[in-house]
């Protein structure tokens, strides 16, 4: 039971770290897309 909780916690932190990285990449993509749109209009 204890091993299960340890492995679950470890997996959860990995998932959270992975998710944070995905969100950061999406933010960067959104920002770069906005910059591209602005530069095209200008």
Phi and psi in degrees as GROMACS dihedral restraints (atoms count N, CA, C in turn):
[ dihedral_restraints ]
;  ai    aj    ak    al  type     phi  dphi    fc
    3     4     5     6     1   -64.4    20    10
    4     5     6     7     1   -41.9    20    10
    6     7     8     9     1   -60.0    20    10
    7     8     9    10     1   -40.6    20    10
    9    10    11    12     1   -60.3    20    10
   10    11    12    13     1   -44.9    20    10
   12    13    14    15     1   -65.3    20    10
   13    14    15    16     1   -39.3    20    10
   15    16    17    18     1   -64.1    20    10
   16    17    18    19     1   -48.3    20    10
   18    19    20    21     1   -64.7    20    10
   19    20    21    22     1   -38.0    20    10
   21    22    23    24     1   -64.4    20    10
   22    23    24    25     1   -45.5    20    10
   24    25    26    27     1   -62.2    20    10
   25    26    27    28     1   -40.9    20    10
   27    28    29    30     1   -63.1    20    10
   28    29    30    31     1   -45.9    20    10
   30    31    32    33     1   -62.5    20    10
   31    32    33    34     1   -39.6    20    10
   33    34    35    36     1   -63.9    20    10
   34    35    36    37     1   -43.4    20    10
   36    37    38    39     1   -65.1    20    10
   37    38    39    40     1   -37.7    20    10
   39    40    41    42     1   -63.3    20    10
   40    41    42    43     1   -44.5    20    10
   42    43    44    45     1   -62.5    20    10
   43    44    45    46     1   -44.0    20    10
   45    46    47    48     1   -62.7    20    10
   46    47    48    49     1   -43.1    20    10
   48    49    50    51     1   -61.8    20    10
   49    50    51    52     1   -45.6    20    10
   51    52    53    54     1   -60.8    20    10
   52    53    54    55     1   -45.3    20    10
   54    55    56    57     1   -63.2    20    10
   55    56    57    58     1   -41.8    20    10
   57    58    59    60     1   -59.5    20    10
   58    59    60    61     1   -43.5    20    10
   60    61    62    63     1   -63.3    20    10
   61    62    63    64     1   -40.9    20    10
   63    64    65    66     1   -62.3    20    10
   64    65    66    67     1   -45.8    20    10
   66    67    68    69     1   -62.5    20    10
   67    68    69    70     1   -42.2    20    10
   69    70    71    72     1   -61.9    20    10
   70    71    72    73     1   -43.2    20    10
   72    73    74    75     1   -62.6    20    10
   73    74    75    76     1   -41.1    20    10
   75    76    77    78     1   -62.3    20    10
   76    77    78    79     1   -43.4    20    10
   78    79    80    81     1   -58.8    20    10
   79    80    81    82     1   -46.2    20    10
   81    82    83    84     1   -61.6    20    10
   82    83    84    85     1   -43.0    20    10
   84    85    86    87     1   -61.5    20    10
   85    86    87    88     1   -43.6    20    10
   87    88    89    90     1   -62.3    20    10
   88    89    90    91     1   -45.4    20    10
   90    91    92    93     1   -62.5    20    10
   91    92    93    94     1   -46.8    20    10
   93    94    95    96     1   -64.4    20    10
   94    95    96    97     1   -36.1    20    10
   96    97    98    99     1   -65.2    20    10
   97    98    99   100     1   -42.8    20    10
   99   100   101   102     1   -61.9    20    10
  100   101   102   103     1   -43.2    20    10
  102   103   104   105     1   -61.3    20    10
  103   104   105   106     1   -42.9    20    10
  105   106   107   108     1   -61.1    20    10
  106   107   108   109     1   -45.4    20    10
  108   109   110   111     1   -61.6    20    10
  109   110   111   112     1   -43.4    20    10
  111   112   113   114     1   -64.1    20    10
  112   113   114   115     1   -44.7    20    10
  114   115   116   117     1   -65.8    20    10
  115   116   117   118     1   -33.9    20    10
  117   118   119   120     1   -67.8    20    10
  118   119   120   121     1   -43.2    20    10
  120   121   122   123     1   -67.5    20    10
  121   122   123   124     1   -38.7    20    10
